[in-house]
């Protein structure tokens, strides 16, 4: 299946391990875009739809207990399928800038690299679920898991995994970014939020200019 980039709207994903500040940066980016007059959809995975919110509680809740890694991968694929069809594609068709906190790369890094499943097999499932829709730009906020996991109290089912799991996840994200530098930006998530935001803006802006006519892959 060939990568699919929409020719209307702009699709931006924020990715990375725990404690990297994805939600903060997604919010800052959405506010900046709105200030420039863009129609913006700020969303997340899992949980960007009602179905997704139910799947999120299953995937992240401790009450779920242990899940087969394959079950977990399929759970997140279902969330993505509903999210893309019901939320992301309609907004892009209307010319919105869609900013999502996590997308396909999270499944490849967490369920693929983290759970040590075959990443290529996980990718086939996730790409099928999303009809191979790709973000025009994916910003990976890179942070040492030792630092990232220390930035919050409490932990959901995934956050509570051992350090070795999160180290594999981190490397998974870096490997994905290295495959396609045209559509990725890796930023150290160690600076002040405003400093990181400024770098994100610089990377996003060229796509916005292209979007005035047609966004090319």
Secondary structure, DSSP 8 states (H G I E B T S, - for coil): ---B--SSSEEEEEE-STTS-HHHHHHHHHHHHHHTT--EEEEETTTSSHHHHHHHHHHH-GGG----HHHHHHHHHHHHHHHIIIIIHHHHHTT-EEEEE--HHHHIIIIIIITT--HHHHHHHHHHHTTTB--SEEEEEE--HHHHGGGSSS--TTTTS-HHHHHHHHHHHHHHHHH-GGGEEEEETTS-HHHHHHHHHHHHHHHHHHHTT----
